[in-house]
Amino acid sequence: MRYREMRWPCDYPVLLLHGGQRASAVVVNVSSGGARLRTELAVAVGEVLTVDLGKRRFAGTVRWVRSGMIGLRLLTPLSKPDLATIRRGRENADAVTSGRWNTHLHELR
């Protein structure tokens, strides 16, 4: 049996870079090694995309494509801080650094 990483639901807008194209996308769920994204960008399985988080960029290989969604396997796993940022969402990204805690978020186990 193959081990599958824990995935967390999220709603994090990003920019996808592919060749000379730029397209908006939303990270729908994430793990340290991959993500499901909602996007209108037309890509094929096996292509390499760059996900732009604003301050950081990550490359990943498209593993599957289905009706406006793509599965992306990251070439380098996300660090714990980057994973936490995506899980919190962009609107909550400043909550911890400003001293405010978002108590309505719960970790899936």
Backbone as a printed PyTorch tensor [residue, N CA C, xyz], in Angstrom:
tensor([[[  0.8330,  -1.1690,   0.0000],
         [  0.0000,   0.0000,   0.0000],
         [  0.8890,   1.2480,   0.0000]],

        [[  0.5140,   2.2280,  -0.7920],
         [  1.3040,   3.4400,  -0.9220],
         [  0.8310,   4.5010,   0.0770]],

        [[  1.7740,   5.1460,   0.7360],
         [  1.4730,   6.2010,   1.6990],
         [  1.0180,   7.4540,   0.9580]],

        [[ -0.0420,   8.0880,   1.4320],
         [ -0.5360,   9.3220,   0.8440],
         [ -0.4290,  10.4290,   1.8860]],

        [[  0.1690,  11.5430,   1.4980],
         [  0.3450,  12.6590,   2.4230],
         [ -0.9980,  13.2540,   2.8240]],

        [[ -1.0510,  13.8140,   4.0340],
         [ -2.2330,  14.5220,   4.5080],
         [ -2.4590,  15.7400,   3.6190]],

        [[ -3.6900,  15.9170,   3.1710],
         [ -4.0460,  17.0890,   2.3720],
         [ -4.9920,  17.9580,   3.1720]],

        [[ -4.8220,  19.2650,   3.0400],
         [ -5.6660,  20.2070,   3.7580],
         [ -6.4440,  21.0630,   2.7660]],

        [[ -7.7430,  21.2300,   2.9970],
         [ -8.5140,  22.1150,   2.1360],
         [ -8.0930,  23.5640,   2.3660]],

        [[ -8.1430,  24.3480,   1.3280],
         [ -7.8000,  25.7570,   1.4460],
         [ -8.4460,  26.5260,   0.3000]],

        [[ -8.2510,  27.8090,   0.2880],
         [ -8.7700,  28.6870,  -0.7570],
         [ -7.7520,  29.8110,  -0.9090]],

        [[ -6.6760,  29.5310,  -1.6510],
         [ -5.5400,  30.4440,  -1.7270],
         [ -5.2770,  30.8370,  -3.1750]],

        [[ -5.5380,  32.0950,  -3.5510],
         [ -5.3010,  32.5340,  -4.9290],
         [ -3.8040,  32.6340,  -5.2390]],

        [[ -3.4210,  32.1450,  -6.4100],
         [ -2.0270,  32.1880,  -6.8610],
         [ -1.9890,  32.5610,  -8.3360]],

        [[ -0.8100,  32.7440,  -8.8380],
         [ -0.5840,  33.0000, -10.2520],
         [  0.2090,  31.8260, -10.8100]],

        [[ -0.2380,  31.2630, -11.9350],
         [  0.4870,  30.1720, -12.5870],
         [  1.2720,  30.7360, -13.7590]],

        [[  2.5080,  30.2950, -13.8900],
         [  3.3730,  30.6970, -14.9920],
         [  3.6980,  29.4580, -15.8070]],

        [[  3.4520,  29.5540, -17.1150],
         [  3.6800,  28.4060, -17.9950],
         [  4.1590,  28.9320, -19.3380]],

        [[  5.4360,  28.7260, -19.6340],
         [  5.9910,  29.3090, -20.8500],
         [  5.8970,  30.8230, -20.7310]],

        [[  5.2720,  31.4650, -21.6880],
         [  5.0560,  32.9100, -21.6270],
         [  3.6910,  33.2760, -21.0840]],

        [[  2.8990,  32.2910, -20.7020],
         [  1.5420,  32.5440, -20.2210],
         [  1.5180,  32.7700, -18.7150]],

        [[  0.5560,  33.5810, -18.2950],
         [  0.2630,  33.8010, -16.8800],
         [ -1.2330,  33.5900, -16.7170]],

        [[ -1.6170,  32.8700, -15.6720],
         [ -3.0320,  32.6230, -15.4340],
         [ -3.3010,  32.5900, -13.9420]],

        [[ -4.4640,  33.0700, -13.5680],
         [ -4.8310,  33.0060, -12.1620],
         [ -5.3210,  31.6020, -11.8310]],

        [[ -5.1750,  31.2330, -10.5780],
         [ -5.6090,  29.9200, -10.0990],
         [ -5.8960,  30.0340,  -8.6090]],

        [[ -6.5710,  29.0330,  -8.0910],
         [ -6.8450,  28.9630,  -6.6550],
         [ -6.4120,  27.5850,  -6.1730]],

        [[ -5.5970,  27.5610,  -5.1200],
         [ -5.2110,  26.2890,  -4.5100],
         [ -6.4110,  25.8150,  -3.6930]],

        [[ -6.9360,  24.6480,  -4.0610],
         [ -8.1340,  24.1000,  -3.4250],
         [ -7.7780,  23.1630,  -2.2810]],

        [[ -6.7120,  22.3830,  -2.4520],
         [ -6.1750,  21.6070,  -1.3390],
         [ -4.6760,  21.4880,  -1.5240]],

        [[ -3.9760,  21.2300,  -0.4270],
         [ -2.5150,  21.2560,  -0.4690],
         [ -1.9370,  20.2370,   0.5000]],

        [[ -0.7960,  19.6930,   0.1210],
         [  0.0350,  18.8740,   1.0090],
         [  1.4550,  19.3760,   0.8170]],

        [[  2.3930,  18.8380,   1.5440],
         [  3.7680,  19.3220,   1.3890],
         [  4.3320,  18.9950,   0.0100]],

        [[  3.7950,  17.9720,  -0.6540],
         [  4.3420,  17.5600,  -1.9400],
         [  3.4880,  17.8460,  -3.1620]],

        [[  2.3030,  18.4290,  -2.9690],
         [  1.4570,  18.6750,  -4.1330],
         [  0.2540,  19.5260,  -3.8050]],

        [[ -0.5350,  19.8080,  -4.8510],
         [ -1.7100,  20.6560,  -4.6750],
         [ -2.7300,  20.3860,  -5.7730]],

        [[ -3.9830,  20.6490,  -5.4490],
         [ -5.0550,  20.6770,  -6.4500],
         [ -5.3840,  22.1460,  -6.6660]],

        [[ -5.3950,  22.5480,  -7.9470],
         [ -5.6660,  23.9360,  -8.2860],
         [ -6.8590,  24.0430,  -9.2260]],

        [[ -7.6390,  25.0870,  -9.0350],
         [ -8.7280,  25.4140,  -9.9500],
         [ -8.2190,  26.5220, -10.8650]],

        [[ -8.2580,  26.2810, -12.1870],
         [ -7.7450,  27.2550, -13.1420],
         [ -8.3460,  27.0040, -14.5180]],

        [[ -8.2960,  28.0140, -15.3510],
         [ -8.7440,  27.8930, -16.7390],
         [ -7.5620,  27.7000, -17.6920]],

        [[ -6.3450,  27.6460, -17.1610],
         [ -5.1530,  27.4530, -17.9790],
         [ -5.1720,  26.0660, -18.6100]],

        [[ -4.9910,  26.0200, -19.9290],
         [ -4.9680,  24.7360, -20.6380],
         [ -3.5520,  24.1570, -20.5880]],

        [[ -3.4140,  23.0460, -19.8770],
         [ -2.1270,  22.3680, -19.7490],
         [ -2.3280,  20.8800, -19.9720]],

        [[ -1.2350,  20.1790, -20.1950],
         [ -1.2850,  18.7310, -20.3920],
         [ -0.5070,  18.0370, -19.2820]],

        [[ -0.8470,  16.8010, -19.0470],
         [ -0.1430,  15.9910, -18.0520],
         [  1.3350,  15.9270, -18.4240]],

        [[  2.1920,  16.1090, -17.4330],
         [  3.6360,  16.0550, -17.6440],
         [  4.2880,  17.4170, -17.8080]],

        [[  3.5090,  18.4590, -18.0700],
         [  4.0890,  19.7930, -18.2050],
         [  4.4910,  20.3370, -16.8420]],

        [[  5.5010,  21.2080, -16.8460],
         [  5.9870,  21.8150, -15.6150],
         [  5.4530,  23.2440, -15.5290]],

        [[  4.8370,  23.5770, -14.3930],
         [  4.2960,  24.9050, -14.1340],
         [  5.0340,  25.5360, -12.9660]],

        [[  4.9940,  26.8520, -12.8960],
         [  5.5130,  27.5660, -11.7440],
         [  4.3400,  28.2120, -11.0380]],

        [[  4.2570,  27.9970,  -9.7300],
         [  3.2140,  28.5900,  -8.9070],
         [  3.8340,  29.7820,  -8.1990]],

        [[  3.2630,  30.9670,  -8.4260],
         [  3.7630,  32.2020,  -7.8290],
         [  2.8700,  32.5660,  -6.6420]],

        [[  3.4370,  32.4960,  -5.4320],
         [  2.6950,  32.8290,  -4.2160],
         [  2.8270,  34.2960,  -3.8510]],

        [[  3.5310,  35.0520,  -4.6570],
         [  3.7820,  36.4520,  -4.3360],
         [  5.2220,  36.6300,  -3.9040]],

        [[  5.5630,  36.0980,  -2.7380],
         [  6.9260,  36.2110,  -2.2230],
         [  7.7830,  35.0110,  -2.5930]],

        [[  7.1440,  33.8940,  -2.9220],
         [  7.8640,  32.6560,  -3.2380],
         [  7.2950,  32.0300,  -4.4930]],

        [[  8.1360,  31.2530,  -5.1730],
         [  7.7140,  30.5050,  -6.3580],
         [  8.1180,  29.0530,  -6.2120]],

        [[  7.2370,  28.1650,  -6.7290],
         [  7.4850,  26.7320,  -6.6770],
         [  7.1740,  26.1310,  -8.0310]],

        [[  7.9690,  25.1620,  -8.4400],
         [  7.7230,  24.4510,  -9.6940],
         [  7.0830,  23.1080,  -9.3910]],

        [[  6.2340,  22.6580, -10.3220],
         [  5.5880,  21.3740, -10.1500],
         [  5.1950,  20.7750, -11.4840]],

        [[  5.0300,  19.4720, -11.4960],
         [  4.6350,  18.7290, -12.6940],
         [  3.1440,  18.4400, -12.6360]],

        [[  2.4460,  18.6630, -13.7450],
         [  1.0150,  18.3780, -13.8220],
         [  0.8330,  16.8680, -13.8380]],

        [[  0.0740,  16.3450, -12.8740],
         [ -0.1610,  14.9050, -12.7720],
         [ -1.4890,  14.4900, -13.3900]],

        [[ -2.4930,  15.3860, -13.3150],
         [ -3.7890,  15.0980, -13.9220],
         [ -4.5070,  16.4090, -14.2320]],

        [[ -5.4510,  16.3540, -15.1770],
         [ -6.2600,  17.5070, -15.5810],
         [ -7.7010,  17.0340, -15.7180]],

        [[ -8.6370,  17.7310, -15.0470],
         [-10.0650,  17.3910, -15.1350],
         [-10.9120,  18.6360, -14.9480]],

        [[-11.7270,  18.9410, -15.9110],
         [-12.7500,  20.0060, -15.8580],
         [-12.3930,  21.2080, -14.9730]],

        [[-11.4000,  21.9630, -15.3790],
         [-11.0250,  23.1760, -14.6670],
         [-10.1730,  22.9670, -13.4270]],

        [[ -9.7470,  21.7340, -13.1790],
         [ -8.8910,  21.4280, -12.0300],
         [ -7.6330,  20.7260, -12.5260]],

        [[ -6.5270,  20.9710, -11.8330],
         [ -5.2920,  20.2530, -12.1470],
         [ -4.6540,  19.7520, -10.8500]],

        [[ -3.9900,  18.6320, -10.9430],
         [ -3.2160,  18.0960,  -9.8370],
         [ -1.7550,  18.3700, -10.1090]],

        [[ -1.0850,  18.9490,  -9.1570],
         [  0.3030,  19.3470,  -9.3430],
         [  1.1710,  18.6600,  -8.2960]],

        [[  2.2320,  17.9950,  -8.7580],
         [  3.2240,  17.3920,  -7.8600],
         [  4.4170,  18.3270,  -7.8120]],

        [[  4.7170,  18.8710,  -6.6430],
         [  5.7990,  19.8430,  -6.5080],
         [  7.1570,  19.1710,  -6.6650]],

        [[  8.0640,  19.8560,  -7.3290],
         [  9.4120,  19.3120,  -7.5250],
         [ 10.2100,  19.3460,  -6.2250]],

        [[  9.9270,  20.3180,  -5.3680],
         [ 10.5470,  20.4230,  -4.0520],
         [  9.4170,  20.5560,  -3.0300]],

        [[  9.3960,  19.7330,  -1.9930],
         [  8.3110,  19.8280,  -1.0030],
         [  8.2380,  21.2110,  -0.3540]],

        [[  7.0230,  21.6150,   0.0120],
         [  6.8290,  22.8840,   0.7040],
         [  7.4000,  22.8140,   2.1120]],

        [[  7.9680,  23.9170,   2.5410],
         [  8.4250,  24.0010,   3.9280],
         [  7.1970,  24.1330,   4.8320]],

        [[  7.3680,  23.8690,   6.1110],
         [  6.2420,  24.0020,   7.0470],
         [  5.6710,  25.4160,   7.0710]],

        [[  6.5040,  26.4720,   7.0740],
         [  5.9370,  27.8290,   7.0540],
         [  5.1510,  28.1280,   5.7610]],

        [[  5.6600,  27.6740,   4.6140],
         [  4.9370,  27.9070,   3.3540],
         [  3.6220,  27.1440,   3.3360]],

        [[  3.6310,  25.9160,   3.8120],
         [  2.4210,  25.1150,   3.8760],
         [  1.4020,  25.7720,   4.8080]],

        [[  1.8520,  26.2700,   5.9380],
         [  0.9560,  26.9420,   6.8880],
         [  0.3600,  28.2050,   6.2900]],

        [[  1.1430,  28.9590,   5.5340],
         [  0.6440,  30.1750,   4.8910],
         [ -0.4710,  29.8570,   3.9090]],

        [[ -0.2730,  28.8490,   3.0820],
         [ -1.2960,  28.4690,   2.1030],
         [ -2.5380,  27.9520,   2.8150]],

        [[ -2.3730,  27.1600,   3.8430],
         [ -3.5160,  26.6190,   4.5820],
         [ -4.3440,  27.7180,   5.2290]],

        [[ -3.6930,  28.7550,   5.7570],
         [ -4.4180,  29.8470,   6.4080],
         [ -5.2090,  30.6620,   5.4000]],

        [[ -4.7200,  30.7660,   4.1670],
         [ -5.3730,  31.6010,   3.1710],
         [ -4.8030,  32.9970,   3.1850]],

        [[ -4.9270,  33.6780,   2.0700],
         [ -4.3410,  35.0040,   1.9310],
         [ -4.9470,  36.0130,   2.9100]],

        [[ -6.2610,  35.9580,   3.1400],
         [ -6.8780,  36.9350,   4.0400],
         [ -6.4540,  36.7410,   5.4880]],

        [[ -5.9680,  35.5560,   5.8420],
         [ -5.5330,  35.2820,   7.2060],
         [ -4.0230,  35.2360,   7.3400]],

        [[ -3.2870,  35.5670,   6.2950],
         [ -1.8330,  35.4180,   6.2970],
         [ -1.1570,  36.2980,   7.3470]],

        [[ -1.7740,  37.4160,   7.7250],
         [ -1.1590,  38.3130,   8.7000],
         [ -1.6120,  38.0430,  10.1310]],

        [[ -2.5110,  37.0950,  10.3300],
         [ -3.1010,  36.8800,  11.6490],
         [ -2.0710,  36.5480,  12.7130]],

        [[ -1.1740,  35.6120,  12.4360],
         [ -0.2010,  35.2030,  13.4450],
         [  0.8760,  36.2610,  13.6300]],

        [[  1.3600,  36.8610,  12.5420],
         [  2.4310,  37.8430,  12.6680],
         [  1.9600,  39.1050,  13.3680]],

        [[  0.6480,  39.4070,  13.3110],
         [  0.1520,  40.6090,  13.9640],
         [ -0.2580,  40.3420,  15.4060]],

        [[ -0.1960,  39.0660,  15.8440],
         [ -0.5740,  38.7320,  17.2050],
         [ -2.0100,  38.2760,  17.3390]],

        [[ -2.8040,  38.3420,  16.2670],
         [ -4.1870,  37.8660,  16.3050],
         [ -4.1900,  36.3910,  15.9300]],

        [[ -4.9230,  35.5810,  16.6480],
         [ -5.0220,  34.1600,  16.3360],
         [ -6.3670,  33.8730,  15.7240]],

        [[ -6.3740,  33.0660,  14.6910],
         [ -7.6060,  32.6770,  14.0250],
         [ -8.0630,  31.3600,  14.6490]],

        [[ -9.0010,  31.4250,  15.5710],
         [ -9.3930,  30.2430,  16.3260],
         [-10.4290,  29.3870,  15.6300]],

        [[-10.9880,  29.8270,  14.4990],
         [-11.9990,  29.0040,  13.8340],
         [-11.4150,  28.0050,  12.8450]],

        [[-10.0920,  28.0100,  12.6490],
         [ -9.4680,  27.0270,  11.7600],
         [ -9.0650,  25.7960,  12.5580]],

        [[ -9.3490,  24.6410,  12.0160],
         [ -9.0180,  23.3900,  12.6820],
         [ -8.2020,  22.5120,  11.7570]],

        [[ -7.1880,  21.8900,  12.2750],
         [ -6.3590,  20.9770,  11.4720],
         [ -7.0830,  19.6520,  11.2910]],

        [[ -7.0240,  19.1280,  10.0710],
         [ -7.5890,  17.8110,   9.8060],
         [ -6.5990,  16.7500,  10.2270]],

        [[ -7.0580,  15.7210,  10.8530],
         [ -6.1810,  14.6150,  11.2570],
         [ -6.7400,  13.3370,  10.7590]]])
